[in-house]
Amino acid sequence: MISVSEITKRINQVIDDDSRKKLKATDITEWLLAEGLLKNVEANGKKYKLPTFDGTELGMTVERRENESGERYYVTLYNREAQAYLLDHLSFFEMK
Protein backbone atom coordinates (compact mmCIF):
# COMPACT_ATOMS: atom_id res chain seq x y z
CA MET A 1 0.00 0.00 0.00
CA ILE A 2 1.42 3.33 -1.08
CA SER A 3 0.25 6.93 -1.37
CA VAL A 4 -0.56 8.79 -4.58
CA SER A 5 2.61 10.84 -4.09
CA GLU A 6 4.69 7.67 -4.11
CA ILE A 7 2.84 6.41 -7.20
CA THR A 8 3.61 9.61 -9.13
CA LYS A 9 7.22 9.55 -7.96
CA ARG A 10 7.66 6.00 -9.29
CA ILE A 11 5.95 6.77 -12.59
CA ASN A 12 8.10 9.85 -13.12
CA GLN A 13 11.26 7.82 -12.41
CA VAL A 14 10.39 5.43 -15.22
CA ILE A 15 9.47 8.13 -17.74
CA ASP A 16 12.85 9.21 -19.02
CA ASP A 17 11.73 11.91 -21.40
CA ASP A 18 12.75 15.50 -20.64
CA SER A 19 10.28 16.86 -23.19
CA ARG A 20 7.34 15.32 -21.32
CA LYS A 21 5.74 17.05 -18.34
CA LYS A 22 6.05 15.30 -14.99
CA LEU A 23 2.96 13.64 -13.58
CA LYS A 24 1.71 15.25 -10.35
CA ALA A 25 -0.33 13.72 -7.54
CA THR A 26 -3.02 16.32 -8.22
CA ASP A 27 -3.34 15.04 -11.81
CA ILE A 28 -4.31 11.64 -10.43
CA THR A 29 -6.51 12.84 -7.58
CA GLU A 30 -8.46 15.24 -9.81
CA TRP A 31 -9.08 12.42 -12.29
CA LEU A 32 -10.16 10.07 -9.48
CA LEU A 33 -12.57 12.75 -8.19
CA ALA A 34 -14.07 13.10 -11.67
CA GLU A 35 -14.40 9.31 -11.93
CA GLY A 36 -16.23 9.14 -8.58
CA LEU A 37 -13.52 7.08 -6.90
CA LEU A 38 -12.50 9.85 -4.50
CA LYS A 39 -14.65 12.44 -2.74
CA ASN A 40 -13.89 15.67 -0.92
CA VAL A 41 -14.45 15.35 2.82
CA GLU A 42 -13.91 17.76 5.68
CA ALA A 43 -12.82 16.33 9.02
CA ASN A 44 -11.41 18.11 12.06
CA GLY A 45 -11.42 21.38 10.12
CA LYS A 46 -9.24 19.97 7.32
CA LYS A 47 -10.10 18.93 3.78
CA TYR A 48 -9.25 15.46 2.49
CA LYS A 49 -9.79 13.47 -0.66
CA LEU A 50 -10.99 10.08 0.55
CA PRO A 51 -12.19 7.00 -1.33
CA THR A 52 -15.85 6.53 -2.16
CA PHE A 53 -17.44 3.10 -1.85
CA ASP A 54 -16.30 2.36 -5.42
CA GLY A 55 -12.77 3.55 -4.58
CA THR A 56 -12.69 1.23 -1.59
CA GLU A 57 -13.89 -1.64 -3.76
CA LEU A 58 -11.05 -0.86 -6.18
CA GLY A 59 -8.45 -1.13 -3.42
CA MET A 60 -8.09 2.29 -1.83
CA THR A 61 -7.99 2.54 1.95
CA VAL A 62 -7.66 5.33 4.48
CA GLU A 63 -5.02 5.38 7.16
CA ARG A 64 -5.01 7.75 10.11
CA ARG A 65 -1.57 9.12 10.87
CA GLU A 66 0.02 11.52 13.29
CA ASN A 67 2.77 14.02 12.52
CA GLU A 68 5.68 14.90 14.81
CA SER A 69 3.69 17.59 16.61
CA GLY A 70 0.90 15.13 17.41
CA GLU A 71 -1.57 16.43 14.81
CA ARG A 72 -3.68 13.65 13.29
CA TYR A 73 -4.50 13.47 9.60
CA TYR A 74 -5.77 10.98 7.02
CA VAL A 75 -4.00 9.59 3.99
CA THR A 76 -5.45 7.49 1.18
CA LEU A 77 -3.38 4.44 0.28
CA TYR A 78 -3.53 2.33 -2.87
CA ASN A 79 -3.09 -1.46 -2.99
CA ARG A 80 -1.65 -3.31 -5.99
CA GLU A 81 -5.01 -3.55 -7.75
CA ALA A 82 -5.66 0.20 -7.38
CA GLN A 83 -2.14 0.97 -8.59
CA ALA A 84 -2.66 -1.28 -11.63
CA TYR A 85 -5.95 0.51 -12.35
CA LEU A 86 -4.15 3.86 -12.33
CA LEU A 87 -1.44 2.58 -14.67
CA ASP A 88 -4.08 1.12 -17.01
CA HIS A 89 -5.71 4.57 -17.21
CA LEU A 90 -2.55 6.67 -17.27
CA SER A 91 -3.47 8.32 -20.57
CA PHE A 92 -6.56 9.90 -18.96
CA PHE A 93 -4.62 12.05 -16.50
CA GLU A 94 -4.32 15.66 -17.54
CA MET A 95 -0.71 16.59 -17.01
CA LYS A 96 -0.64 20.37 -16.68
SVG drawing of the C-alpha trace seen along z (x, -y; Angstrom):
<svg xmlns="http://www.w3.org/2000/svg" viewBox="-20 -24 35 30">
<polyline fill="none" stroke="black" stroke-width="0.4" points="0.0,0.0 1.4,-3.3 0.2,-6.9 -0.6,-8.8 2.6,-10.8 4.7,-7.7 2.8,-6.4 3.6,-9.6 7.2,-9.5 7.7,-6.0 6.0,-6.8 8.1,-9.9 11.3,-7.8 10.4,-5.4 9.5,-8.1 12.8,-9.2 11.7,-11.9 12.8,-15.5 10.3,-16.9 7.3,-15.3 5.7,-17.0 6.1,-15.3 3.0,-13.6 1.7,-15.3 -0.3,-13.7 -3.0,-16.3 -3.3,-15.0 -4.3,-11.6 -6.5,-12.8 -8.5,-15.2 -9.1,-12.4 -10.2,-10.1 -12.6,-12.7 -14.1,-13.1 -14.4,-9.3 -16.2,-9.1 -13.5,-7.1 -12.5,-9.9 -14.6,-12.4 -13.9,-15.7 -14.4,-15.3 -13.9,-17.8 -12.8,-16.3 -11.4,-18.1 -11.4,-21.4 -9.2,-20.0 -10.1,-18.9 -9.3,-15.5 -9.8,-13.5 -11.0,-10.1 -12.2,-7.0 -15.8,-6.5 -17.4,-3.1 -16.3,-2.4 -12.8,-3.5 -12.7,-1.2 -13.9,1.6 -11.0,0.9 -8.4,1.1 -8.1,-2.3 -8.0,-2.5 -7.7,-5.3 -5.0,-5.4 -5.0,-7.8 -1.6,-9.1 0.0,-11.5 2.8,-14.0 5.7,-14.9 3.7,-17.6 0.9,-15.1 -1.6,-16.4 -3.7,-13.7 -4.5,-13.5 -5.8,-11.0 -4.0,-9.6 -5.4,-7.5 -3.4,-4.4 -3.5,-2.3 -3.1,1.5 -1.7,3.3 -5.0,3.5 -5.7,-0.2 -2.1,-1.0 -2.7,1.3 -5.9,-0.5 -4.1,-3.9 -1.4,-2.6 -4.1,-1.1 -5.7,-4.6 -2.5,-6.7 -3.5,-8.3 -6.6,-9.9 -4.6,-12.1 -4.3,-15.7 -0.7,-16.6 -0.6,-20.4"/>
</svg>
